[in-house]
Structures are given as C-alpha cells and as structure tokens.
C-alpha cells in the first residue's frame, strides 16, 4: 500500500533534514529517505569528524609548545586511537540529536535507497518514490505532492588513479585511519586538501601538497592564499603549485607509493606512505531515477531556478547535488527556501555574496563577498583596508599572531564588497562581516562599531578604519 505525503526528501544530510524540519513546522506531512545515516556526509564523513580531528591536532600542537606559555611538561604522546574515539563520540552525540529532531517533528524516516519513478498507477506525473531496502524486502512506495532531492555528493577521484582504501585514499577513508602514516602526498590544495595538510602536519606527519593551479586556496583572495602558503611552509609542509599529476604513471602498492607529476617542464616524483586525493566532490545524481523525469542535468549537477525548482515544478533539489557553493550551511538555507516556496511563501532567494566560507586549518580562513580581484573584474573601483593580528593584544595573549583581516570596499559608494580573514578563530569572527553584508553596511559603519578590548575582533574594526587610512594601531 502506497503512503501519501506532502513532501518526501531524498537524502537526510544537512540540506535534507533541515528542509524536512522546516516543512514540518509549516504543517506538512513529511518523510525522508536515507540509505545510510541521518546527518549525511557533513555529520558522518565531512564537517564534524574532520573538525574534531583538527581540534585534536590543535591541542597536540599547543601542548608541544606549552613552554612558550610558561607551562613546562613532559613531551606529549599522541594517542591516535583516543583521537578517533573522541571524534566518533561527537558524531554519535549529534546523530542522536538529529534522530530526536525527526521524532519531535513527527517526520517519518525510511531507511533504504530511494528512486524517483515515472508516471504510474500511483501518480500521473513523475515523483513517486520507491524505497529499496536491504535483505530483499519488498519496496515501499511513497506518493508525495512534492519531492526534494538532497542526495549530496561524494569525493571525486582522478582517472587512472583508483582509490584502493589502503595506499590511495579520499577524505572518506582518511577519516577512518587507525594509525597515522609517517608521510602523505595530498593531491589538491583547495579547502579540504589544506585542512588535511594542516591537521596532519600538526600531528607530525610529513606532508606534500600538489596543486594544479598557480596557488592554493584558489577561490580565496590572493593575499589570503599567499599567507596560507607561508603558514604551510612554516609547518614544514612542502607545497608545489602548477603541478600536473600524471595519474597513469603514479605507483601505489606495497612496494612504494609515488606520485609522478610535471612541474615547470620537468617530470618529478613525490614519494610518501599514502596518497590523499582531494580534487573536489561529485554530485550524487546517478541511479536516483532522474531518467524518469524531465529534470535537466548539466555538468553533472541538477539545474534549478532560484527557488530550487527543477524542470518538474513539483520536484526541487538543493545542496551539493545542484553544484554552486558546496557548503553545509548553504544546503540548509537552500532547503528552507525550497520548502517555504512549496508552501506558497515568497522566500528571499539566496545571495551568494552574503554566504560566509570557512577553512578550518591552522591558521583558519574565512571570507564573505568579493575578493579584491573579483571586484575589479566586475568593474568596481576598489579601496582596501588590511590589519595584521600582530598588532592585536588578544592575539599576542592567545599565542597566535598569524594572519590579517582585509576589507574590500567600493570607492564610489563606500559599500562593503568583501571581507577576508586568515588567522586565529576567524571562522567564528566572520559572522560580523556576513551580517554587515546583509545590512549593506559600509566600512565606516563597521569602524564605528565598538569592538571589545582585548578581543580578536578588534582586527575587524581596525581593518575597517584602515580602508580610509584611519586605523588607530596600524
């Protein structure tokens, strides 16, 4: 017997389960279909577990340097099994929280693989969901008024370099390491690659990063990329940019693990115990029944309008599966917009220039809006203000003065175009800049805001004043 719902969500990751909760709040009868665990990649294979490991690496580094704070102790010993236990404990606690939220919202959860069916006896239009269960049990049929596709993504791999889960890993396998390797070559210097490089270097692993593009963190402001390169080198990480990996010549077996790459006209080798492939993520659009619909897929992602409707107006899609900014908080916001649109509301479309982006390495990186180069490319006449954490008392007290805050403003209107940060705890500080973007603030207004002393946030106020040459301590 088919069960009817107002909304069925395919995928219970951050975008999916948040959308389900919002739909329940709006009075909709909701079901979610998830083949693995509630919480999806972010909770189980991404944001949360990786940040737990990064925090352990930060603590380990701090203890090793405790003498700098006047605290003398025996050399610390790293218990990586305990590190992994702590990580998993955090994941399990949050997993239980998501389960509770589903029960609180009276949202039905179906464990299994969901596929979209075409027109059938259940519905004259595509959208009936067939839930396939393990063990050969009969499929369950769900008949919704609306469908939300939130199937997420998985790590991309390099053609010619198969992931064997022993010598060649993606971030999925790296999160499950039982012991740390002595050395590792990371292919890709984007957000995920740099987070792993920072973490593993702080754990004492010898790290090499190979980046195809001219700079690491290529989507950040160029000044931030340069500062991160300096920070990585200070950690002992070898970074090679403009490196073209020759996957078909790379060797990964019990005898040796060697990445072969081209750099400045030469063919070179990077030898390490393991290889981590970090070259982006691929949307999960295969085998979910899209062929039974008129939904358009281009460049591997689902095409939607600004309210996340597909070509099938009753089927929506959000999160990594539609490309764009593949961030958990973006997926959540997209899910809310989609559901409110289904319910007949008029939600404000997402403005990507108001979305904060974060890299949780050490030092951290955070940004919102346009970089200086992007602003210039779009025709703005820009002025900038930069302030170093070296002049911030709280940074000195904290013991980390790396990095800076940089503001980009429009000369003609004084409007704030972008804010870029690298340094201690900037992923916590970026929300002030994101709010400023939402309120269409100017650098002057941020500079007029009283920032507490001593605090790291003083760097934001000083950078804002520096836009017009009025910084007090710089």
N, C-alpha and C positions, 0 to 999 in steps of 0.2 A: 504494500500500500504506500503510495507516494505521500510525502508530508509537505504541506504548504507553508511557505514563509514569506514575509515581506522582503527579507534580504538574506541571501546566502553569500558568505565571504569565503573565497578560496584562498587559504593561507592565513595562518594566525600569527604572523610576525608582528612587528610594531605597527605597521600600517593597518594590517587586517584586524587585530584585536582592538586597537583604539577606535577604528571605524565601527566595529561591532558594538562597543560600549556606547558610542555616541548615538548610534541608531536605536539602541535600547532606551536611552534617555529620551529619545523623540517618540517613543511609543511603538516602535516597530518590533515585530516578531522576528528574531534573528537566529541564524545558525552559522557556525564557522566549521570549515572542513580543513583539517590539518593532518598531513601524512606523518609528521614527526611529533614535535612537542610544541605546546603553546609558547609563544615568545619568539619563535623563529630564529633566524640567523643572528640577529642582534643580541638576543639573550643567551643563546647556546653556543654560537660559533663566531661571534664578532665583538660588538661593542663592549659588553660586560666582561666576558672572560679575558679579553686582551687587556682591558684596563686594569683588571685585578692583577694580572702578571706585571704590567707596567708599574703598578704601585709597589709590588714586592721588590722589583728591581730598584726603584727609587729608594726604598728603605734600606736595601742592602748597600747601595752606594753611600747613603747618608751615614750608616754605621761604620763603613770603612773609613770615612772621613771625619769621624766623630771628634778626633783630636783637634780639628780646626775649631771646634766649639768649646774646647776645654774639657771634653769628656774623654778620658783615657780608658780604653778597654782592650781586651784580648782581640786578636784578629778574628773577625766574624766568620762563621761557617755557614755556607748556603745549603739548606735542606730543601732541594727542589721538589721532593715528594710532598713536603708540607706546603710549599708554594702552590702546588697543583690542588691539594686538598682545600686550601683556603679559597682558591678560585672557584672550585666546584661547589663549595658551601654557599658562596654568594649567589651563584647561578641558581642553585636549588631553592634558596630562600625567595628569590624573585620569581621563580617559576611557580611556587606555591601562591605567591601574591597574584599572579595573573589568573591562576585557576580560581582563586577566590573571587576575583572580579567578574569572571564569567558566570559563576553561580549567583553573585549579587545582582547581575544584570539579567538573570534568567535567560542566558544565551545558551542554546544547545550546541554542544561540541561533538563533532563527528570525527573519529579517528579513522583515517583512511586516505586514499588518493582520489581527489575529486576531478571529474572531467565534465566539460560542457557538452551537452547533447544538442543535436539539431532538432527541428520540429518533429514532434512525435505524438503519441496518444496522450501524453501528459500535458503538452502545450503546443499551440500552433506556431509559436516562434522559438528560436533557439534560446537556451538558458536553463533547461532542466539539468540538474547536477546529479551525475551518477557517482556514488561513493563506493569505491572498491576497497574491501577490507582484506587483511592478511588471513591466510589459512583457508581461502576458498569459500568463505561465507558469501551468501547472496548479496549483490549490490543493493544499496539503499538509494531510492530516488527522492530528490528534494526538488520541489517546484516553487521557485521564488518569483515575486514580482520584479525584483532587482537582483543583479549579481554584481559583486565586487571582486575583481581579480587582484590579489595581493600576494602573488606567488614568489616574489623576491628574486634573488639572484644567487649565483654560485661563482667561485673563483674561476677566472679564465686560465687557460693553460697555453703553452707555446707548442705549435705544431712541430713535431719531430722530437719533443722532449716530454715523454709520458710521465705522469705522476705515479711513482711506484710506492708511495707512502713510507718508504724506507730511506732512500737516498735523495729523492726529489719530492718535495712537499709543497702544498699550498698552505695558506693560513689555517685551513681546517685541520690538517694533520699536525701542523706546528703547535696548535693549542693542546694537543694530546701527548706531546713529548713526555716520556717518563724520565729521561735524563737529558741534560744539556749537551749539545755537541761541543767539541773543542773549537770548531771553526765552521763558518757557514758563508755561502755566497748568496746574496739576495739579488734576484733579477727584478728590477723595478724600484725606482726611487720616488714613488708617489707617497700618499699618506700612509697606506698600510706598510709599504716597504720601509719607510723611515721610522715608523713606530716600532717595528720589529728590530730594525738596526739599533735603535736607541736602547730598547729593552735588553737585547742580547749582549750588547757591548757593556751595559751596566752590570749584567750578570757575569761578565768576564769572558765572553765568547769572542773569538777573533772574527771580525765581520768585514766582508767586502760587499759594496753595493755597486751594481752595474745599471746605469740608467741610459736609455736610448736617446733621450732628448738632451739639449745643451745644459739643463740644470735640474736639480732635484726639486721636489715640490713645485712642478711647473705651473700649477694653477694658482699659486700664491704670488704676491707682489715680489718682484725680483730682489728687492733688498732683503726680504724675509728668506728667500732661497739662499742668498749669499751668507746670511748669518747662520742658517742651519748647516750649511756646508762647513763653515768654520767650527761650529759646535761638534759636528760629527767627527771631524778630523781631530779635535781636541780629545775626544773619547777614544781615539785610536782606530776609528772606522776608516777603511780605505774606500773612497768614493771615486768612481770612474764615470764621467758623463760622456755623451756622444759614443756610447758603447753599443755596438750591434752584436747581439748574441747569435752565434751560429749553432742553432739548436741541433741540427743534424750531425754536427761534429762534436757535440758535447758528450762526455762519457760519464755514466753514473752506475757503478756497480761495486761489488765488494772489494775489488782491487783498487779502484781510485774513483774519485768524483771530480771531474774537471770541466769547467765551463769554458768554452772557446768563444772568443769574441774579437771583433775588429775595432780598432781604435786608432785614429789618425793614420790610416793606411797600413797599419801593422796588425798581424794576427797574434793575439795574446791568449794566455790561459790564466784562469783563476781556479786554484785547487783548494778544496775545503772538504770537510767531513760530510756536509749536507748542502743541498741547494733548496732555496725557498723561492718559488715562483710567485711574484706579486705584480701582475701586469693588468690589474683591473678585474671587473666582475661581469658576468654574462647573465642576462635576464632569463628567468625560467619561463619560457613560452612554449617549449616543446611538449607535446603529448598531454595538453590540457584541454583539447577539443576545439581549439581556435578554428580548425578547418571546417567545423560545423557551423560557423558563423560568417558574417561579413566583416569581422574585425580586421583592420589593417595592421600589418606588422612591417616596419621599415628599419633596416639596420639592426635587426634583432630585438627591437622593442615595440611595444604596443602604442599605437597612435591614439591620442585622446584630445578632446577640447580642453578649455581652461577649467571646466568643472569635472574633468576626468571621465567624461562620457566617451565611449568608443563609437564606432560607426553603428553598432547596435545600441540604440539610445537607452535601453534598459540595462545594459551591461557597462560597468565602469571599471577602471583599472588605476591603481596607484602604486607608488613605491618604486623599487628598483626595476620592476617589470616594464615601466614606461621610460626608463632612462633618466636623463637630466641629472640633478644632484642626488646621488645615491646615498642619502643620509637618513638615519632612523627618524630624526625629528621632522624631516621633510615628508617622509611617508606618513607619519602620524597626522600632520597638518593636511596633507592631501586627502587622507581618509575622511577627516572631519568635513572638509569642503564637499567631497563627493556625497557623503551621506546627507548633509544638510540640503544639497541640491536635489537629491532624490525625494526628500521630504517636502519639496516645494518652496524651500527658502531661497534667499538671494545672498549666498556667502560671497565674501570678498575673495577674488582669485589670488593665488599665491604670487607674491612679488619676490623673484629670486634674489633681488638686490637687498632684500631685508632678511635673508637667511644667513645665520652665522655658521661658519665652517671651522672645524677644530681638528688639530692633530695633537695626539696626547703623548708625544715623545718628550724627552727631556733635553733641551727646553721645549715647552709647549708652543703651539702656534694656533692663532685664532684670527679670523677675519670676517668682515661683512662688507658687501658693496663692491665697488670697482677698485681695481689696483690702479696705480698711477699710470701705467702703460695703457690699460683698458680705457681709462677716462680720456687720455689723449687721443686714442684711436677713435673714440666716439665723438671727437670734436670739441671736447671741453678744454678750456684754458684753465690749467690747474695750479694750485698752490698747495704746498705740503708743510706739515709740521712733524718733527720727529723728536722723541725724547728717550734717552737711554735709562735703563734701570740702574746703571752705575751711580746715578745721582739721586736715587730714591732710598731714603733711610731704611724703610721696611725691607727692601731687597738686601741691603747690607746685613741687617739683623737676621734675615732669613738664611743668608749664606749663599744667595744665587743672584748675581747682578748681570747675568747674560741677557742680551736682547734689548728690545725697544718697543715703543708704541709709535705708530705712524698714522697720521690723518691726511686724507686727500680731500681737498675742497675745490669748489668752483669759484674762480676768480670773479666772475660777473655777478653771481647771486649769493655767494658765501655758503651755498648749500653743501652739506656734508655728502661726499660721494663714496667714500670708503674709509674703513679703519682696519689697520693691520698690526698684529701684535706677535711678538715672539719673546718668550721669557717665562718666569715662574708664574704659575696659576693663571695664565691669560685665558684659558678656556672657561674660567669662572668669571673673568672680567669682561668678556666680550658682550655680555647681555646688555651692559650700559650702552655700548655702541649700537647694538641691534635696536634697542628702544629709541635711541636718537634717530636712527634711520626711519623707523615707523612714524615718529613725530616730525619728520622732515626738519630736523634741527640743524643748526649751524655750529661750526667750531666755536664761535664766540659763546653760544649758549652752554656748550659743554665746559668751556673755560670758566664761565660764571658759576657753574655748579660747584658747590663746596665739597671737596673730597676730604675725608678724614685723614688726620695725620697722627701717627705714621701708618700709611697703607700703600699697598702696591698700586691701587687705583689712582694715586696721585700722578702717576706717569701719564694717565689718560688726560687729566686736566692740564698738565704741563705741555703735552703734545698739542692739545687744542689751542693753548695760548701761543705755542710756537708757530702755528700757521700764519699768524700776523706779527711774528717776531717779538712776542710779549712774554715768553717763558720766563719765570722768576728764577729758577735754579739751574738754568742751562745757558 
